């Protein structure tokens, strides 16, 4: 896919854009009034994050149970079942200003994209992530979670790095 440049580095391949989205959305600038109205609707949102998040966390728990029963089975099937609730949680957390949940789910999305096998250790990392997210949501830790939030994110990141370090080709 990539071509080698004279300096030995990779050269980016240019891919023509598909204009389907532009056709559906239309062209031109979005009116400032519409943008303000959407922003106001988001800011005045009275829906609680807890029930929304708990639905996604229940989906993740179910996917974890299935993955642990069929460890080493169809990786793509299990990864997509684990990935979807994590990604949905990530998208909603930002809207509800749960920045720590967004940070944690970013780490987990990255982990799930990189794993090549769904072994016991990978399942345990996702399970620990699930438990941590559940506590964050139940304690209503909106925002970044301060120093505790940084420590949680750092520990999850470290667990992921240790996982991949143990599996480095020798």
VOLUM-979010 format. One record per residue: residue in one letter; residue number from 1; x, y, z of N, C-alpha, C in turn. Coordinates in steps of 0.2 Angstrom, whole numbers. Atoms other than C-alpha are relative to their C-alpha. Layout:
REM VOLUM-979010
+------+------+-------+-------+-------+-------+-------+-------+-------+-------+-------+
: resn : resi :    nX :    nY :    nZ :   caX :   caY :   caZ :    cX :    cY :    cZ :
+------+------+-------+-------+-------+-------+-------+-------+-------+-------+-------+
:    a :  NUM :     X :     Y :     Z :     X :     Y :     Z :     X :     Y :     Z :
...
+------+------+-------+-------+-------+-------+-------+-------+-------+-------+-------+
END
This chain:
REM VOLUM-979010
+------+------+-------+-------+-------+-------+-------+-------+-------+-------+-------+
: resn : resi :    nX :    nY :    nZ :   caX :   caY :   caZ :    cX :    cY :    cZ :
+------+------+-------+-------+-------+-------+-------+-------+-------+-------+-------+
:    x :    1 :     4 :    -6 :     0 :     0 :     0 :     0 :     4 :     6 :     0 :
:    x :    2 :    -4 :    -6 :     0 :    14 :    12 :     4 :     6 :    -1 :    -5 :
:    x :    3 :    -6 :     1 :     5 :    28 :    16 :    -8 :     6 :     3 :     4 :
:    x :    4 :    -6 :    -2 :    -3 :    46 :    18 :    -2 :     3 :     7 :    -3 :
:    x :    5 :    -3 :    -6 :     3 :    53 :    36 :    -4 :     8 :    -1 :     0 :
:    x :    6 :    -7 :     0 :     1 :    71 :    40 :    -8 :     4 :    -1 :     7 :
:    x :    7 :    -4 :     0 :    -7 :    76 :    42 :    11 :    -2 :    -7 :     4 :
:    x :    8 :     2 :     7 :    -3 :    69 :    24 :    15 :    -6 :     0 :     4 :
:    x :    9 :     6 :    -1 :    -4 :    54 :    31 :    24 :    -6 :    -2 :    -4 :
:    x :   10 :     6 :     2 :     4 :    36 :    27 :    19 :    -3 :     6 :    -3 :
:    x :   11 :     3 :    -5 :     3 :    27 :    38 :     7 :    -8 :    -1 :     0 :
:    x :   12 :     8 :     1 :    -1 :     8 :    41 :    10 :    -3 :    -1 :    -7 :
:    x :   13 :     3 :     1 :     6 :    -3 :    34 :    -3 :    -7 :     4 :     0 :
:    x :   14 :     6 :    -4 :     0 :   -17 :    46 :    -9 :    -6 :    -4 :    -2 :
:    x :   15 :     6 :     3 :     1 :   -34 :    39 :    -9 :    -6 :     5 :    -2 :
:    x :   16 :     5 :    -5 :     2 :   -48 :    49 :   -18 :    -6 :    -1 :     5 :
:    x :   17 :     5 :     0 :    -5 :   -62 :    54 :    -6 :    -7 :    -2 :    -3 :
:    x :   18 :     6 :     2 :     2 :   -79 :    47 :    -8 :    -5 :     6 :     2 :
:    x :   19 :     4 :    -6 :    -1 :   -92 :    61 :    -9 :    -7 :    -2 :     2 :
:    x :   20 :     7 :     2 :    -2 :  -107 :    51 :    -3 :    -3 :     4 :     6 :
:    x :   21 :     3 :    -3 :    -6 :  -108 :    59 :    14 :    -1 :     7 :    -2 :
:    x :   22 :     2 :    -6 :     2 :  -107 :    76 :     6 :    -6 :     1 :    -4 :
:    x :   23 :     6 :     0 :     4 :  -121 :    72 :    -6 :    -6 :    -1 :     5 :
:    x :   24 :     6 :     1 :    -5 :  -132 :    66 :     9 :    -1 :     6 :     5 :
:    x :   25 :     0 :    -6 :    -5 :  -127 :    81 :    21 :    -1 :     7 :    -4 :
:    x :   26 :     0 :    -6 :     4 :  -127 :    94 :     7 :     6 :     4 :     1 :
:    x :   27 :    -6 :    -4 :     0 :  -115 :   108 :     4 :    -1 :     7 :     3 :
:    x :   28 :     1 :    -7 :    -3 :  -112 :   125 :    12 :     1 :     0 :     7 :
:    x :   29 :    -1 :    -1 :    -7 :  -110 :   132 :    29 :    -7 :    -1 :     4 :
:    x :   30 :     5 :     1 :    -4 :  -121 :   127 :    43 :    -2 :     7 :     4 :
:    x :   31 :     2 :    -6 :    -3 :  -131 :   142 :    50 :     2 :     0 :     7 :
:    x :   32 :    -2 :    -1 :    -7 :  -124 :   149 :    66 :    -6 :    -1 :     5 :
:    x :   33 :     6 :     1 :    -5 :  -142 :   149 :    74 :    -1 :    -8 :     1 :
:    x :   34 :     1 :     7 :    -1 :  -143 :   130 :    71 :     5 :    -3 :     4 :
:    x :   35 :    -6 :     2 :    -5 :  -126 :   127 :    79 :    -1 :     2 :     7 :
:    x :   36 :     1 :    -2 :    -7 :  -131 :   137 :    94 :    -6 :    -4 :     3 :
:    x :   37 :     6 :     4 :    -2 :  -148 :   128 :    95 :     2 :    -7 :     2 :
:    x :   38 :    -2 :     7 :    -2 :  -139 :   111 :    95 :     4 :     0 :     6 :
:    x :   39 :    -4 :    -1 :    -6 :  -126 :   117 :   108 :    -4 :     1 :     6 :
:    x :   40 :     4 :    -2 :    -5 :  -140 :   124 :   119 :    -4 :    -7 :     2 :
:    x :   41 :     3 :     6 :    -2 :  -149 :   107 :   118 :     4 :    -5 :     4 :
:    x :   42 :    -4 :     4 :    -3 :  -134 :    98 :   123 :     2 :     2 :     7 :
:    x :   43 :    -2 :    -3 :    -7 :  -130 :   110 :   138 :    -6 :    -1 :     4 :
:    x :   44 :     6 :     0 :    -4 :  -149 :   109 :   144 :    -2 :    -7 :     1 :
:    x :   45 :     2 :     7 :     0 :  -149 :    90 :   142 :    -1 :    -2 :     8 :
:    x :   46 :     1 :     1 :    -7 :  -157 :    84 :   158 :     0 :    -8 :     2 :
:    x :   47 :    -1 :     7 :    -1 :  -155 :    65 :   155 :     6 :    -2 :     4 :
:    x :   48 :    -6 :     3 :    -4 :  -143 :    56 :   167 :     4 :    -4 :    -4 :
:    x :   49 :    -5 :     5 :     4 :  -128 :    47 :   161 :     0 :    -7 :     3 :
:    x :   50 :     0 :     7 :    -3 :  -130 :    33 :   174 :    -4 :    -5 :    -4 :
:    x :   51 :     4 :     6 :     4 :  -144 :    23 :   165 :     3 :    -1 :    -7 :
:    x :   52 :    -3 :     1 :     7 :  -136 :    26 :   148 :     6 :    -4 :     1 :
:    x :   53 :    -7 :     4 :    -1 :  -119 :    20 :   154 :    -1 :    -7 :     3 :
:    x :   54 :     1 :     6 :    -3 :  -126 :     6 :   164 :    -2 :    -5 :    -5 :
:    x :   55 :     2 :     4 :     6 :  -134 :    -1 :   148 :     6 :    -3 :    -4 :
:    x :   56 :    -6 :     2 :     4 :  -118 :    -1 :   139 :     5 :    -5 :     4 :
:    x :   57 :    -4 :     4 :    -4 :  -109 :    -8 :   154 :    -3 :    -7 :     1 :
:    x :   58 :     3 :     7 :     0 :  -121 :   -23 :   155 :     1 :    -3 :    -7 :
:    x :   59 :    -2 :     3 :     7 :  -118 :   -26 :   136 :     7 :    -2 :     0 :
:    x :   60 :    -8 :     2 :    -1 :   -99 :   -26 :   140 :     0 :    -6 :     4 :
:    x :   61 :     0 :     6 :    -4 :  -102 :   -38 :   154 :    -2 :    -7 :    -3 :
:    x :   62 :     3 :     6 :     3 :  -112 :   -50 :   144 :     5 :    -2 :    -6 :
:    x :   63 :    -5 :     1 :     5 :   -99 :   -49 :   130 :     7 :    -3 :     3 :
:    x :   64 :    -6 :     3 :    -4 :   -85 :   -53 :   143 :    -2 :    -7 :     2 :
:    x :   65 :     2 :     7 :    -2 :   -95 :   -68 :   149 :     1 :    -5 :    -6 :
:    x :   66 :    -1 :     4 :     6 :   -96 :   -75 :   131 :     7 :    -1 :    -2 :
:    x :   67 :    -7 :     0 :     2 :   -78 :   -71 :   128 :     4 :    -5 :     4 :
:    x :   68 :    -3 :     4 :    -4 :   -72 :   -80 :   143 :    -2 :    -7 :     0 :
:    x :   69 :     2 :     6 :     2 :   -82 :   -95 :   139 :     3 :    -3 :    -6 :
:    x :   70 :    -3 :     2 :     6 :   -75 :   -96 :   122 :     6 :     3 :    -2 :
:    x :   71 :    -6 :    -3 :     0 :   -58 :   -90 :   125 :     4 :    -4 :    -6 :
:    x :   72 :    -4 :     3 :     6 :   -47 :   -92 :   109 :    -5 :    -2 :    -6 :
:    x :   73 :     5 :     1 :     6 :   -63 :   -94 :    98 :     1 :     5 :    -5 :
:    x :   74 :     0 :    -5 :     5 :   -68 :   -82 :    85 :     2 :     7 :     2 :
:    x :   75 :    -3 :    -6 :    -3 :   -57 :   -67 :    89 :    -4 :     6 :    -3 :
:    x :   76 :     3 :    -6 :     3 :   -66 :   -55 :    77 :    -7 :     1 :     3 :
:    x :   77 :     6 :     0 :    -3 :   -83 :   -60 :    84 :     0 :     3 :     7 :
:    x :   78 :    -1 :    -3 :    -7 :   -78 :   -57 :   102 :     2 :     7 :     0 :
:    x :   79 :    -3 :    -6 :    -1 :   -68 :   -42 :    99 :    -6 :     5 :    -2 :
:    x :   80 :     5 :    -5 :     2 :   -83 :   -33 :    90 :    -5 :     0 :     5 :
:    x :   81 :     5 :     0 :    -5 :   -95 :   -38 :   104 :     3 :     4 :     6 :
:    x :   82 :    -4 :    -4 :    -6 :   -82 :   -31 :   117 :     0 :     8 :    -2 :
:    x :   83 :    -2 :    -6 :     3 :   -78 :   -16 :   106 :    -6 :     5 :     0 :
:    x :   84 :     6 :    -4 :     1 :   -96 :   -10 :   103 :    -2 :     4 :     6 :
:    x :   85 :     3 :    -3 :    -6 :  -102 :    -6 :   121 :     6 :     5 :     2 :
:    x :   86 :    -5 :    -5 :    -2 :   -85 :     2 :   124 :     0 :     6 :    -4 :
:    x :   87 :     1 :    -6 :     5 :   -86 :    13 :   109 :    -6 :     4 :     1 :
:    x :   88 :     6 :    -4 :    -2 :  -104 :    18 :   113 :     1 :     4 :     6 :
:    x :   89 :    -1 :    -3 :    -7 :   -99 :    22 :   131 :     4 :     6 :    -1 :
:    x :   90 :    -5 :    -6 :     2 :   -85 :    33 :   124 :    -4 :     6 :    -3 :
:    x :   91 :     3 :    -6 :     3 :   -96 :    43 :   113 :    -5 :     3 :     4 :
:    x :   92 :     4 :    -3 :    -5 :  -109 :    46 :   126 :     3 :     3 :     6 :
:    x :   93 :    -4 :    -3 :    -6 :   -97 :    50 :   140 :     2 :     7 :    -2 :
:    x :   94 :    -2 :    -7 :     2 :   -91 :    65 :   130 :    -5 :     5 :     1 :
:    x :   95 :     6 :    -5 :     0 :  -108 :    72 :   128 :    -2 :     1 :     7 :
:    x :   96 :     2 :    -1 :    -7 :  -112 :    70 :   147 :     6 :     3 :     4 :
:    x :   97 :    -6 :    -3 :    -3 :   -95 :    78 :   151 :     3 :    -5 :     6 :
:    x :   98 :    -4 :     5 :    -4 :   -88 :    62 :   159 :     7 :    -2 :    -3 :
:    x :   99 :    -7 :     0 :     3 :   -70 :    65 :   153 :     4 :    -6 :     2 :
:    x :  100 :    -4 :     6 :    -2 :   -62 :    51 :   163 :    -3 :    -6 :    -3 :
:    x :  101 :     3 :     6 :     4 :   -74 :    38 :   155 :     3 :     1 :    -7 :
:    x :  102 :    -2 :     0 :     7 :   -69 :    45 :   138 :     7 :    -2 :     0 :
:    x :  103 :    -8 :     1 :     0 :   -50 :    44 :   143 :     0 :    -8 :     1 :
:    x :  104 :     0 :     7 :    -1 :   -53 :    26 :   149 :    -2 :    -4 :    -6 :
:    x :  105 :     3 :     4 :     6 :   -63 :    20 :   134 :     5 :     1 :    -6 :
:    x :  106 :    -5 :    -1 :     5 :   -50 :    28 :   123 :     6 :    -5 :     0 :
:    x :  107 :    -5 :     5 :    -2 :   -37 :    17 :   131 :    -2 :    -7 :    -2 :
:    x :  108 :     3 :     6 :     1 :   -48 :     2 :   130 :    -1 :    -2 :    -8 :
:    x :  109 :     1 :     0 :     8 :   -53 :     5 :   111 :     7 :    -2 :    -3 :
:    x :  110 :    -7 :     1 :     3 :   -34 :     6 :   107 :     2 :    -7 :     2 :
:    x :  111 :    -2 :     6 :    -2 :   -31 :   -10 :   117 :    -3 :    -6 :    -5 :
:    x :  112 :     4 :     5 :     4 :   -45 :   -20 :   108 :     2 :     0 :    -7 :
:    x :  113 :    -2 :     0 :     7 :   -39 :   -14 :    91 :     6 :    -4 :    -1 :
:    x :  114 :    -6 :     2 :     1 :   -22 :   -20 :    94 :     1 :    -8 :     2 :
:    x :  115 :    -1 :     7 :    -2 :   -24 :   -37 :   102 :    -1 :    -5 :    -6 :
:    x :  116 :     0 :     5 :     5 :   -21 :   -52 :    91 :    -3 :    -7 :     2 :
:    x :  117 :     3 :     6 :    -3 :   -28 :   -66 :   102 :    -4 :     2 :     6 :
:    x :  118 :     4 :    -1 :    -6 :   -42 :   -66 :   115 :     2 :    -5 :     6 :
:    x :  119 :    -2 :     5 :    -5 :   -32 :   -75 :   129 :    -3 :     2 :     7 :
:    x :  120 :     2 :    -1 :    -7 :   -36 :   -75 :   148 :     2 :     7 :     2 :
:    x :  121 :    -3 :    -6 :    -2 :   -25 :   -60 :   151 :    -4 :     6 :    -3 :
:    x :  122 :     4 :    -6 :     3 :   -34 :   -49 :   138 :    -7 :     0 :     3 :
:    x :  123 :     7 :     0 :    -3 :   -51 :   -54 :   145 :     0 :     3 :     7 :
:    x :  124 :     0 :    -2 :    -7 :   -45 :   -50 :   163 :     1 :     8 :    -1 :
:    x :  125 :    -1 :    -8 :     1 :   -39 :   -32 :   157 :    -6 :     3 :    -2 :
:    x :  126 :     7 :    -3 :     2 :   -56 :   -29 :   149 :    -4 :     0 :     6 :
:    x :  127 :     4 :     1 :    -6 :   -64 :   -36 :   165 :     2 :     6 :     5 :
:    x :  128 :    -2 :    -5 :    -5 :   -54 :   -24 :   176 :    -2 :     7 :    -2 :
:    x :  129 :     2 :    -6 :     3 :   -58 :   -10 :   164 :    -8 :     1 :     1 :
:    x :  130 :     8 :     0 :    -2 :   -77 :   -14 :   166 :    -1 :     2 :     7 :
:    x :  131 :     1 :    -1 :    -7 :   -76 :   -14 :   185 :     2 :     7 :     1 :
:    x :  132 :    -2 :    -7 :    -1 :   -67 :     3 :   185 :    -5 :     4 :    -3 :
:    x :  133 :     5 :    -5 :     3 :   -79 :    11 :   173 :    -7 :    -1 :     4 :
:    x :  134 :     6 :     1 :    -4 :   -94 :     4 :   183 :     1 :     4 :     6 :
:    x :  135 :    -1 :    -4 :    -6 :   -87 :    12 :   199 :     0 :     8 :    -2 :
:    x :  136 :     0 :    -8 :     2 :   -83 :    29 :   190 :    -7 :     2 :    -1 :
:    x :  137 :     7 :    -2 :     2 :  -101 :    29 :   183 :    -5 :     0 :     7 :
:    x :  138 :     4 :     0 :    -6 :  -109 :    24 :   200 :     1 :     5 :     5 :
:    x :  139 :    -2 :    -6 :    -4 :   -99 :    37 :   209 :    -1 :     7 :    -3 :
:    x :  140 :     1 :    -7 :     4 :  -104 :    50 :   196 :     6 :     4 :     0 :
:    x :  141 :    -6 :    -4 :     0 :   -86 :    55 :   194 :     0 :     3 :    -7 :
:    x :  142 :     0 :    -3 :     6 :   -89 :    67 :   180 :     6 :     4 :    -1 :
:    x :  143 :    -6 :    -3 :     1 :   -75 :    77 :   173 :     6 :    -5 :    -1 :
:    x :  144 :    -6 :     5 :     1 :   -57 :    70 :   173 :     1 :    -4 :     6 :
:    x :  145 :    -1 :     4 :    -6 :   -58 :    63 :   191 :     6 :     2 :     4 :
:    x :  146 :    -6 :    -3 :    -3 :   -43 :    74 :   196 :     6 :    -5 :     0 :
:    x :  147 :    -6 :     4 :    -1 :   -28 :    65 :   203 :    -2 :    -8 :     0 :
:    x :  148 :     2 :     7 :     0 :   -37 :    49 :   206 :    -2 :    -3 :    -7 :
:    x :  149 :     1 :     2 :     7 :   -43 :    49 :   188 :     6 :    -1 :    -4 :
:    x :  150 :    -6 :     1 :     4 :   -26 :    51 :   181 :     4 :    -6 :     2 :
:    x :  151 :    -3 :     6 :    -2 :   -20 :    37 :   192 :    -3 :    -6 :    -3 :
:    x :  152 :     4 :     6 :     3 :   -34 :    25 :   186 :     2 :    -1 :    -8 :
:    x :  153 :    -2 :     0 :     7 :   -30 :    30 :   168 :     7 :    -3 :    -1 :
:    x :  154 :    -7 :     2 :     1 :   -11 :    27 :   170 :     0 :    -7 :     2 :
:    x :  155 :     0 :     7 :    -1 :   -14 :    10 :   178 :    -3 :    -4 :    -5 :
:    x :  156 :     3 :     4 :     6 :   -25 :     4 :   164 :     5 :     0 :    -6 :
:    x :  157 :    -5 :    -1 :     6 :   -12 :    11 :   151 :     6 :    -5 :     2 :
:    x :  158 :    -6 :     4 :    -2 :     2 :     2 :   161 :    -2 :    -8 :    -1 :
:    x :  159 :     2 :     7 :     1 :    -8 :   -15 :   161 :     0 :    -2 :    -7 :
:    x :  160 :     0 :     2 :     8 :   -11 :   -14 :   142 :     8 :     0 :    -2 :
:    x :  161 :    -7 :     0 :     2 :     8 :   -10 :   140 :     3 :    -6 :     2 :
:    x :  162 :    -3 :     7 :    -3 :    13 :   -25 :   151 :    -2 :    -6 :    -4 :
:    x :  163 :     3 :     5 :     4 :     1 :   -36 :   141 :     4 :    -1 :    -7 :
:    x :  164 :    -3 :     0 :     7 :     9 :   -31 :   124 :     8 :    -2 :     1 :
:    x :  165 :    -7 :     1 :    -1 :    27 :   -32 :   132 :     1 :    -7 :     1 :
:    x :  166 :     0 :     7 :    -1 :    24 :   -50 :   137 :     0 :    -4 :    -7 :
:    x :  167 :     2 :     3 :     6 :    19 :   -54 :   119 :     4 :     2 :    -6 :
:    x :  168 :    -4 :    -2 :     5 :    33 :   -46 :   110 :     4 :    -6 :    -4 :
:    x :  169 :    -4 :     5 :     3 :    41 :   -57 :    97 :     7 :     0 :     2 :
:    x :  170 :    -7 :     0 :    -2 :    58 :   -63 :   102 :     5 :    -2 :    -6 :
+------+------+-------+-------+-------+-------+-------+-------+-------+-------+-------+
END
